[in-house]
Amino acid sequence: MQKILFIPGLGERQKDYNNRLKGIEVFDIDWNKPRIPKKKVDILIGFSAGAIEAINAAERLQATTLILCSMTPVMFDINQVKVQTIIFICGEKEENTIIQTKKLYKSWKGKKKFIVIPGGDHKIDKKYEEVLLGTLREII
């Protein structure tokens, strides 16, 4: 069984995802001291600012797949990330996030996928959750 770790967005905690994201470990991040523990995971998922933390921790956690959900828009060399696959997910209403994420998507040289959730916004609601879990089913 693959180990999957989810890092919530800024201001969110593990309790915000209780009874959701079945089969996924939700890391209870302390945003005052965001330290992701070193333990091997197969798939690392981050939402919003949690996606930035996921990028920073991917190599240390030996993740092979990175799923970046509604990542806080930043520009950097995505090819410095040491994973095999990156899946980018954004909500349709996140226009600026989509623009910035497409730039990262286009520059990534590894295996990749870009998903826009119809009607989706910057929140993991039921529809966003269904797309995320469906994506995971496709890759595990």
C-alpha positions as CSV (number, residue, x, y, z in Angstrom):
1,M,0.0,0.0,0.0
2,Q,1.3,3.4,-1.0
3,K,1.9,6.0,1.7
4,I,0.1,9.3,1.0
5,L,0.6,12.5,3.0
6,F,-1.5,15.6,2.7
7,I,-0.3,19.1,3.8
8,P,-3.2,21.5,4.4
9,G,-3.1,25.2,3.4
10,L,-2.1,28.2,5.6
11,G,-4.3,28.4,8.6
12,E,-5.7,24.9,8.2
13,R,-5.1,22.0,10.5
14,Q,-5.6,18.3,10.5
15,K,-9.0,18.7,12.2
16,D,-10.3,20.6,9.2
17,Y,-10.1,17.4,7.3
18,N,-11.5,14.9,9.8
19,N,-13.6,12.2,8.1
20,R,-12.5,13.4,4.7
21,L,-9.7,12.3,2.3
22,K,-10.1,8.6,3.3
23,G,-6.8,6.6,3.2
24,I,-4.7,9.8,3.3
25,E,-2.6,10.9,6.3
26,V,-3.3,14.6,6.9
27,F,-0.3,16.2,8.5
28,D,-1.2,18.5,11.4
29,I,1.0,21.4,10.4
30,D,1.8,24.2,12.8
31,W,2.0,27.2,10.6
32,N,4.1,29.1,13.2
33,K,6.8,26.4,12.8
34,P,6.0,24.4,9.7
35,R,8.3,21.3,10.1
36,I,7.4,18.3,8.0
37,P,8.8,15.2,9.7
38,K,11.2,13.1,7.7
39,K,9.5,9.9,6.7
40,K,9.2,8.2,3.4
41,V,6.0,8.8,1.5
42,D,5.1,7.7,-2.1
43,I,2.7,10.5,-2.8
44,L,2.9,14.0,-1.3
45,I,-0.1,16.3,-1.7
46,G,-0.2,20.0,-0.7
47,F,-3.0,22.5,-0.8
48,S,-2.3,26.3,-1.3
49,A,0.7,27.2,0.9
50,G,0.8,23.6,1.8
51,A,1.8,22.9,-1.8
52,I,4.9,25.1,-1.3
53,E,5.8,23.1,1.8
54,A,5.2,19.9,-0.2
55,I,7.7,21.0,-2.9
56,N,10.2,21.9,-0.2
57,A,9.8,18.5,1.5
58,A,9.5,16.2,-1.6
59,E,13.1,15.2,-1.9
60,R,13.6,14.7,1.9
61,L,10.5,12.5,2.1
62,Q,11.6,10.6,-1.1
63,A,8.2,11.2,-2.7
64,T,7.8,9.9,-6.3
65,T,4.6,11.8,-7.0
66,L,3.7,15.4,-6.0
67,I,0.1,16.7,-6.3
68,L,0.0,20.5,-6.0
69,C,-3.6,21.7,-5.3
70,S,-4.4,25.3,-5.9
71,M,-0.7,26.2,-5.1
72,T,0.0,29.7,-3.9
73,P,1.4,31.4,-7.0
74,V,5.2,31.5,-6.9
75,M,7.7,31.3,-9.7
76,F,10.8,29.1,-9.4
77,D,12.6,26.4,-11.3
78,I,10.2,23.5,-10.9
79,N,12.7,21.2,-12.5
80,Q,14.8,21.4,-9.3
81,V,12.1,19.3,-7.6
82,K,13.3,15.7,-7.3
83,V,10.1,13.7,-8.1
84,Q,9.0,11.6,-11.1
85,T,5.5,13.0,-11.5
86,I,3.8,16.3,-10.7
87,I,0.0,16.7,-10.9
88,F,-1.3,20.2,-10.8
89,I,-4.9,20.8,-9.8
90,C,-6.7,24.2,-9.7
91,G,-10.3,25.3,-9.4
92,E,-11.8,27.0,-12.5
93,K,-12.4,30.2,-10.6
94,E,-8.8,30.6,-9.6
95,E,-7.8,32.6,-12.7
96,N,-4.4,33.9,-11.4
97,T,-3.5,30.5,-9.9
98,I,-4.2,28.8,-13.2
99,I,-2.1,31.3,-15.2
100,Q,0.9,30.8,-12.8
101,T,0.4,27.1,-12.5
102,K,0.3,26.6,-16.3
103,K,3.8,28.3,-16.5
104,L,5.1,25.7,-14.1
105,Y,3.3,22.9,-15.8
106,K,4.8,23.9,-19.2
107,S,8.3,24.1,-17.8
108,W,8.2,20.7,-15.9
109,K,10.2,18.2,-17.9
110,G,9.0,15.1,-16.0
111,K,5.7,13.2,-16.2
112,K,2.8,15.6,-15.5
113,K,-0.9,16.3,-15.6
114,F,-2.9,19.5,-15.3
115,I,-6.5,19.4,-14.0
116,V,-8.9,22.3,-13.8
117,I,-12.0,21.6,-11.6
118,P,-15.1,23.0,-13.3
119,G,-16.7,25.6,-11.1
120,G,-14.0,25.0,-8.5
121,D,-12.6,27.7,-6.2
122,H,-9.7,28.0,-3.7
123,K,-11.2,25.5,-1.3
124,I,-11.3,21.7,-1.0
125,D,-15.0,21.2,-1.1
126,K,-16.8,18.0,-2.0
127,K,-16.3,18.5,-5.8
128,Y,-12.5,19.2,-5.3
129,E,-12.2,16.2,-3.0
130,E,-13.9,13.9,-5.6
131,V,-11.4,15.0,-8.3
132,L,-8.4,14.6,-5.9
133,L,-9.5,11.2,-4.8
134,G,-10.3,10.2,-8.4
135,T,-6.8,11.3,-9.4
136,L,-5.3,9.2,-6.7
137,R,-7.3,6.1,-7.8
138,E,-5.8,6.5,-11.2
139,I,-2.2,6.5,-10.0
140,I,-2.2,3.9,-7.2
